[in-house]
Amino acid sequence: MKEFGHFSFGDLSISMHYRPEVIDKMRLNEMLRKYRHLTYVNNLLFPATFIIDFSTRKYIAMSSNVQDIIGYPVNHFFDEESDFLLRIIEKVDLSIYSEKVAPYNESFLKKIPKEDQDKYTFSHNYRVNANGNKQVMLYQQYTVEVSPITGLPSYGLGLISDISHIKKDTSIIHQIVKFSYEGNTLEKEIVFSTEYNPEYNILSKREIEILRLLAEGFNSREISEKLFISESTVTIHRKSMLDKSNSKNVAQLIAYAGRNNLI
């Protein structure tokens, strides 16, 4: 069962579906007011708003405009729980999130006093296979609410935006930002920032090595001599890279490498 209501979230006016058995309208309003700083850097991107229950890994609130972003109606997030989003995320991006982004965020939170954890916002971007065979680059930022009983994060409230029009490469930017109010002024401090390249998860270390030599103008025979491998092995790696990057020739492969900061 879910209910529907209209809410204000910072400068945003949103329509949200929510699970009344978990969170009522008054509590939802309270959370949206408390974490209004999330809209500080996202108010021009028309984001979808969500709240997830960390204990059950279920979405308990989601704004209707998520359908405008990924093409799937909001009920997918309630009927199929949080697993739905995991199923449509590009696999290599999900791997980076699972192996690098999420573990770092968890370890970071453990070092922060519980009373200060909700001052931090975590963000990263990733690709999803949206409805209609369309790939979309999403930017997600969220903050956590800590349970006063367990001292552990209980809810995550966040925003999801389509940034496909402003981010053309596939790199994943992972940031942690601390927000605080000095009087009526909202202060922002980036406390952690790094970048991951999904293509490094696609191409092997040897393939990256060969790719760089190809970009420098070496042919397969010269590369085999430099790396002390057979020319046929170089040929196999070249074909593999062409297939993985959907390139028709070496020129396209090198252009692909340049776009994704591989060389």
VOPAGU-2260 file (C-alpha; in pm, 1 decimal, decimal comma):
REM VOPAGU-2260
SITE   aa  ch    i         X         Y         Z
SITE  MET   A    0       0,0       0,0       0,0
SITE  LYS   A    1     120,8     350,9     -76,5
SITE  GLU   A    2     -19,4     700,7     -51,5
SITE  PHE   A    3      43,8    1018,1    -247,5
SITE  GLY   A    4     102,0    1377,3    -139,4
SITE  HIS   A    5     248,8    1712,0    -242,7
SITE  PHE   A    6     549,4    1847,8     -53,4
SITE  SER   A    7     805,5    2128,0     -49,8
SITE  PHE   A    8    1172,0    2030,2     -45,4
SITE  GLY   A    9    1400,0    2331,9     -36,5
SITE  ASP   A   10    1319,4    2521,8    -355,3
SITE  LEU   A   11    1152,1    2216,6    -506,8
SITE  SER   A   12     781,2    2139,9    -517,1
SITE  ILE   A   13     743,5    1763,6    -540,2
SITE  SER   A   14     476,2    1495,2    -556,1
SITE  MET   A   15     572,7    1185,9    -359,7
SITE  HIS   A   16     442,3     835,6    -313,1
SITE  TYR   A   17     516,8     686,5      27,5
SITE  ARG   A   18     446,1     389,0     252,3
SITE  PRO   A   19     215,9     519,4     529,2
SITE  GLU   A   20     278,5     211,2     742,0
SITE  VAL   A   21     645,8     315,9     765,2
SITE  ILE   A   22     645,2     694,7     738,2
SITE  ASP   A   23     348,7     930,9     771,2
SITE  LYS   A   24     303,2    1262,9     596,3
SITE  MET   A   25     410,3    1467,3     900,0
SITE  ARG   A   26     733,7    1269,1     940,7
SITE  LEU   A   27     803,8    1294,4     568,2
SITE  ASN   A   28     760,4    1673,4     581,1
SITE  GLU   A   29     993,9    1688,6     879,0
SITE  MET   A   30    1269,2    1499,2     693,9
SITE  LEU   A   31    1234,6    1710,4     379,7
SITE  ARG   A   32    1267,7    2029,5     584,2
SITE  LYS   A   33    1565,0    1897,8     781,4
SITE  TYR   A   34    1762,7    1793,3     473,4
SITE  ARG   A   35    1668,2    2080,8     243,9
SITE  HIS   A   36    2040,6    2149,1     190,9
SITE  LEU   A   37    2041,4    1856,4     -54,0
SITE  THR   A   38    1872,3    2080,8    -308,5
SITE  TYR   A   39    2152,1    2337,0    -275,4
SITE  VAL   A   40    2351,8    2198,2    -568,4
SITE  ASN   A   41    2074,0    2015,5    -747,8
SITE  ASN   A   42    1783,6    2257,0    -784,9
SITE  LEU   A   43    1839,7    2310,4   -1158,3
SITE  LEU   A   44    1842,8    1940,0   -1247,0
SITE  PHE   A   45    1478,8    1852,8   -1166,8
SITE  PRO   A   46    1575,3    1556,6    -948,9
SITE  ALA   A   47    1363,1    1271,9    -824,6
SITE  THR   A   48    1352,6    1245,2    -445,0
SITE  PHE   A   49    1369,0     916,9    -254,2
SITE  ILE   A   50    1388,3     778,6      98,1
SITE  ILE   A   51    1518,7     428,4     158,3
SITE  ASP   A   52    1497,4     223,7     478,4
SITE  PHE   A   53    1845,4      80,7     536,8
SITE  SER   A   54    1720,4    -196,8     765,5
SITE  THR   A   55    1488,9    -347,5     502,9
SITE  ARG   A   56    1655,5    -207,2     186,9
SITE  LYS   A   57    1310,7     -91,8      71,4
SITE  TYR   A   58    1211,4     243,6     -73,0
SITE  ILE   A   59     956,4     404,2     155,7
SITE  ALA   A   60     911,0     723,4     -47,7
SITE  MET   A   61     975,8     820,3    -409,4
SITE  SER   A   62     870,5    1123,5    -612,7
SITE  SER   A   63     655,0    1074,2    -920,8
SITE  ASN   A   64     900,5    1240,3   -1159,4
SITE  VAL   A   65    1135,9     941,3   -1140,9
SITE  GLN   A   66     944,2     822,7   -1448,4
SITE  ASP   A   67    1058,8    1133,7   -1638,6
SITE  ILE   A   68    1418,7    1041,5   -1559,7
SITE  ILE   A   69    1438,8     665,6   -1624,0
SITE  GLY   A   70    1113,0     594,5   -1804,3
SITE  TYR   A   71     977,5     348,8   -1546,5
SITE  PRO   A   72     676,3     434,9   -1327,6
SITE  VAL   A   73     723,1     492,3    -956,9
SITE  ASN   A   74     544,9     170,3    -858,8
SITE  HIS   A   75     846,5     -31,7    -979,6
SITE  PHE   A   76    1039,7      96,5    -678,4
SITE  PHE   A   77     769,8     -18,7    -436,4
SITE  ASP   A   78     657,8    -341,8    -600,3
SITE  GLU   A   79    1010,6    -464,5    -670,4
SITE  GLU   A   80    1185,0    -289,1    -380,2
SITE  SER   A   81    1537,3    -151,8    -414,0
SITE  ASP   A   82    1652,8    -446,4    -625,7
SITE  PHE   A   83    1482,0    -285,5    -925,1
SITE  LEU   A   84    1734,2      -2,8    -950,3
SITE  LEU   A   85    2022,0    -246,4    -902,6
SITE  ARG   A   86    1897,6    -449,5   -1198,2
SITE  ILE   A   87    1902,0    -158,1   -1443,7
SITE  ILE   A   88    2238,5      -7,5   -1339,9
SITE  GLU   A   89    2522,7     -70,0   -1586,6
SITE  LYS   A   90    2704,2    -373,9   -1444,2
SITE  VAL   A   91    3053,1    -223,3   -1441,0
SITE  ASP   A   92    2922,3      90,4   -1264,5
SITE  LEU   A   93    2742,2    -125,4   -1008,4
SITE  SER   A   94    3064,9    -317,4    -951,6
SITE  ILE   A   95    3253,4       6,5    -880,1
SITE  TYR   A   96    2978,3     117,9    -642,1
SITE  SER   A   97    2975,6    -215,2    -457,2
SITE  GLU   A   98    3351,9    -256,2    -437,7
SITE  LYS   A   99    3468,5     103,1    -389,2
SITE  VAL   A  100    3201,8     368,9    -332,5
SITE  ALA   A  101    2977,9     195,4     -76,0
SITE  PRO   A  102    3260,2      45,8     137,0
SITE  TYR   A  103    3435,5     382,9     153,7
SITE  ASN   A  104    3115,6     562,8     256,2
SITE  GLU   A  105    3051,3     306,4     529,0
SITE  SER   A  106    3404,2     328,6     666,0
SITE  PHE   A  107    3387,2     709,7     654,4
SITE  LEU   A  108    3064,5     717,5     855,3
SITE  LYS   A  109    3213,8     494,3    1124,5
SITE  LYS   A  110    3478,5     759,7    1191,3
SITE  ILE   A  111    3223,6    1041,7    1228,2
SITE  PRO   A  112    3046,5    1108,9    1559,6
SITE  LYS   A  113    2688,1     985,0    1531,6
SITE  GLU   A  114    2546,4    1329,0    1608,7
SITE  ASP   A  115    2732,8    1472,3    1306,1
SITE  GLN   A  116    2664,8    1201,4    1046,1
SITE  ASP   A  117    2359,4    1373,2     900,0
SITE  LYS   A  118    2572,2    1677,4     810,1
SITE  TYR   A  119    2744,5    1481,9     531,6
SITE  THR   A  120    2617,7    1423,8     180,3
SITE  PHE   A  121    2745,2    1137,1     -34,0
SITE  SER   A  122    2730,3    1155,2    -412,1
SITE  HIS   A  123    2832,8     960,5    -720,1
SITE  ASN   A  124    2714,6     915,7   -1077,0
SITE  TYR   A  125    2633,0     597,6   -1266,6
SITE  ARG   A  126    2464,5     475,4   -1584,1
SITE  VAL   A  127    2128,6     299,8   -1600,8
SITE  ASN   A  128    1954,7     123,0   -1884,9
SITE  ALA   A  129    1635,9     323,8   -1888,4
SITE  ASN   A  130    1306,5     219,7   -2041,5
SITE  GLY   A  131    1313,7     218,6   -2421,4
SITE  ASN   A  132    1671,4      85,1   -2452,9
SITE  LYS   A  133    1810,6     425,8   -2361,7
SITE  GLN   A  134    2120,7     463,9   -2143,9
SITE  VAL   A  135    2106,1     753,1   -1898,3
SITE  MET   A  136    2380,0     897,6   -1676,3
SITE  LEU   A  137    2239,8     962,4   -1329,1
SITE  TYR   A  138    2378,4    1171,9   -1045,4
SITE  GLN   A  139    2277,3    1055,9    -699,0
SITE  GLN   A  140    2334,9    1233,6    -370,7
SITE  TYR   A  141    2202,1    1134,5     -30,6
SITE  THR   A  142    2241,0    1191,8     338,8
SITE  VAL   A  143    2169,2     957,5     627,8
SITE  GLU   A  144    1949,1     981,7     932,6
SITE  VAL   A  145    2085,6     798,8    1234,3
SITE  SER   A  146    1859,1     603,0    1468,0
SITE  PRO   A  147    1871,5     746,5    1823,1
SITE  ILE   A  148    1813,8     393,6    1952,9
SITE  THR   A  149    2073,1     190,6    1762,4
SITE  GLY   A  150    2309,9     471,3    1664,1
SITE  LEU   A  151    2316,5     325,9    1310,7
SITE  PRO   A  152    2195,0     486,1     985,5
SITE  SER   A  153    1823,0     416,9     964,6
SITE  TYR   A  154    1711,7     610,4     655,9
SITE  GLY   A  155    1879,1     755,7     350,7
SITE  LEU   A  156    1718,6    1058,5     188,2
SITE  GLY   A  157    1845,9    1159,0    -150,7
SITE  LEU   A  158    1804,1    1294,7    -500,9
SITE  ILE   A  159    1852,0    1136,5    -843,0
SITE  SER   A  160    1907,9    1355,0   -1150,6
SITE  ASP   A  161    1967,3    1290,7   -1519,2
SITE  ILE   A  162    2302,2    1451,8   -1608,9
SITE  SER   A  163    2339,7    1290,5   -1952,4
SITE  HIS   A  164    2331,7    1631,6   -2118,3
SITE  ILE   A  165    2626,4    1765,1   -1917,8
SITE  LYS   A  166    2842,1    1455,0   -1860,1
SITE  LYS   A  167    2948,1    1275,7   -2175,8
SITE  ASP   A  168    3228,1    1051,3   -2047,9
SITE  THR   A  169    3185,1     740,1   -1833,4
SITE  SER   A  170    3403,5     831,2   -1534,9
SITE  ILE   A  171    3242,7     800,1   -1192,2
SITE  ILE   A  172    3298,0    1096,0    -960,2
SITE  HIS   A  173    3259,3    1007,9    -593,6
SITE  GLN   A  174    3236,5    1287,4    -337,9
SITE  ILE   A  175    3154,7    1348,0      26,5
SITE  VAL   A  176    3046,1    1699,9     117,4
SITE  LYS   A  177    2987,6    1850,3     460,0
SITE  PHE   A  178    2709,1    2107,7     489,3
SITE  SER   A  179    2666,0    2341,4     782,7
SITE  TYR   A  180    2476,4    2660,2     853,6
SITE  GLU   A  181    2661,6    2970,5     971,9
SITE  GLY   A  182    2369,2    3190,8    1066,9
SITE  ASN   A  183    2152,9    3195,4     755,7
SITE  THR   A  184    2441,3    3101,4     527,8
SITE  LEU   A  185    2484,2    2744,7     409,1
SITE  GLU   A  186    2850,0    2644,8     404,5
SITE  LYS   A  187    2976,5    2363,2     181,9
SITE  GLU   A  188    3305,5    2177,0     227,3
SITE  ILE   A  189    3422,8    1893,2       2,0
SITE  VAL   A  190    3593,4    1651,7     240,9
SITE  PHE   A  191    3655,4    1368,7      -7,6
SITE  SER   A  192    3665,4    1349,3    -386,2
SITE  THR   A  193    3793,7    1086,4    -625,2
SITE  GLU   A  194    3727,6     957,2    -975,8
SITE  TYR   A  195    3695,8     602,9   -1104,4
SITE  ASN   A  196    3710,5     499,9   -1469,0
SITE  PRO   A  197    3474,1     209,9   -1547,8
SITE  GLU   A  198    3673,5     130,4   -1861,2
SITE  TYR   A  199    3960,5      14,0   -1642,7
SITE  ASN   A  200    3719,0    -247,9   -1512,1
SITE  ILE   A  201    3644,2    -353,4   -1870,6
SITE  LEU   A  202    3993,0    -358,6   -2021,4
SITE  SER   A  203    4260,0    -574,6   -1861,7
SITE  LYS   A  204    4589,1    -433,3   -1736,1
SITE  ARG   A  205    4769,7    -587,9   -2036,2
SITE  GLU   A  206    4513,4    -444,1   -2278,9
SITE  ILE   A  207    4563,2     -94,7   -2134,3
SITE  GLU   A  208    4937,4    -143,7   -2177,0
SITE  ILE   A  209    4898,3    -243,2   -2543,0
SITE  LEU   A  210    4647,7      36,1   -2602,1
SITE  ARG   A  211    4895,6     299,0   -2487,2
SITE  LEU   A  212    5163,5     162,2   -2720,7
SITE  LEU   A  213    4916,9     159,9   -3010,6
SITE  ALA   A  214    4842,2     525,1   -2938,9
SITE  GLU   A  215    5214,0     598,6   -2953,3
SITE  GLY   A  216    5225,1     455,6   -3306,3
SITE  PHE   A  217    5378,6     112,6   -3249,2
SITE  ASN   A  218    5257,1    -178,4   -3461,8
SITE  SER   A  219    5180,4    -529,7   -3334,6
SITE  ARG   A  220    5529,8    -666,7   -3404,7
SITE  GLU   A  221    5696,6    -377,1   -3222,5
SITE  ILE   A  222    5456,6    -411,7   -2929,0
SITE  SER   A  223    5528,0    -785,3   -2902,4
SITE  GLU   A  224    5901,3    -712,9   -2884,5
SITE  LYS   A  225    5856,9    -441,7   -2620,1
SITE  LEU   A  226    5632,7    -654,0   -2397,8
SITE  PHE   A  227    5808,6    -988,8   -2465,9
SITE  ILE   A  228    5491,5   -1157,1   -2586,0
SITE  SER   A  229    5402,5   -1314,0   -2919,9
SITE  GLU   A  230    5261,4   -1108,5   -3203,7
SITE  SER   A  231    4955,8   -1335,8   -3213,0
SITE  THR   A  232    4889,3   -1252,0   -2845,8
SITE  VAL   A  233    4897,6    -881,9   -2930,6
SITE  THR   A  234    4651,3    -947,0   -3214,1
SITE  ILE   A  235    4414,8   -1128,9   -2975,0
SITE  HIS   A  236    4426,6    -837,8   -2729,2
SITE  ARG   A  237    4366,0    -586,7   -3008,1
SITE  LYS   A  238    4056,2    -775,7   -3123,5
SITE  SER   A  239    3933,5    -801,9   -2766,3
SITE  MET   A  240    3967,4    -425,9   -2714,9
SITE  LEU   A  241    3785,6    -351,8   -3040,1
SITE  ASP   A  242    3498,5    -576,5   -2931,9
SITE  LYS   A  243    3477,0    -432,8   -2579,2
SITE  SER   A  244    3481,1     -72,1   -2700,0
SITE  ASN   A  245    3255,4    -130,3   -3001,7
SITE  SER   A  246    3529,7      14,5   -3224,3
SITE  LYS   A  247    3569,5     -77,2   -3591,2
SITE  ASN   A  248    3939,6      -1,5   -3616,5
SITE  VAL   A  249    4242,3     114,7   -3418,3
SITE  ALA   A  250    4170,1     480,7   -3491,8
SITE  GLN   A  251    3826,9     450,6   -3331,6
SITE  LEU   A  252    3978,1     253,9   -3044,2
SITE  ILE   A  253    4232,5     529,4   -2975,0
SITE  ALA   A  254    3959,3     794,1   -2995,9
SITE  TYR   A  255    3756,0     589,2   -2747,5
SITE  ALA   A  256    4060,2     568,5   -2518,4
SITE  GLY   A  257    4105,2     944,8   -2535,8
SITE  ARG   A  258    3740,4    1015,1   -2447,0
SITE  ASN   A  259    3764,7     789,3   -2143,0
SITE  ASN   A  260    4106,6     906,7   -2021,0
SITE  LEU   A  261    4270,1     566,9   -2076,8
SITE  ILE   A  262    4584,5     709,9   -2238,6
